[in-house]
């Protein structure tokens, strides 16, 4: 069994608003969770064997490699499980079907089989790569190699937390999420904070995706350096992030 980073995927869903910054779908993790307990995060989770199995057929259809496909599938599946919001699934499942799928997934049902049984198909091309983070083991209790994807949705669907991993799910802008964290209304871990600051610069998922594509997806590995006698948690410059560090004493980690 490997002790290396756990492959994971996260979905940053943006919902446009007329004349206002887009909203993001975020969930508050249960205090009982080992990783990022009580933190406000984007929906997502580890990439399961079933995601890899489904990726074998979906990778060619989407024109991407199998590892990328498995990560996108995991991000879609986890978002359904945690929030009841379906992204990149055709046709879009209705409320009753989503409820059934969430219950089945909680019981361990295979995602690919669920899709096939209900005549649904994945549209992995609607997810755009945004970032990839992999902290070194010495900085975290549990290390994840996490791929971040972007998607845009319209409509008025309201998320519902699963009551297990997630205890709250809501739409809010990047600026609101940052302000609420500063006010102590919730907390965000270091990667989430940096990604919120980055997302806040864009008016749509398309803008953010174009920016990420221009820079390229390079694995981001945080590190600690001393600045004026104080340790700071940092990331490298040139990766698209407007703020690249903060004092280690203030940085929230998983």
ABEGO torsion letter per residue (X at the ends): XBABBBBBBBBBBBBBBBGBBBBBBBBBBBAABABGBGBBBBBEEBBBAAAAAAAAAAAAAAGBBAAAAAAAAAAAAAAAAAAGBBBGBOBBBBAAAAAAAAAAAAAGBBAAAAAAAAGBBBBAAABBBABBBBBBAAABABBBBBBBBBBBBBEABBBBBAGBABABBBBBBAAAAAAAAAAGABBBBAAAAAAAAAAAABABAAAAAAAAAAAEBBBBBBBBBBBGGBBBBBBBBGAGBABABBBAAABBBX
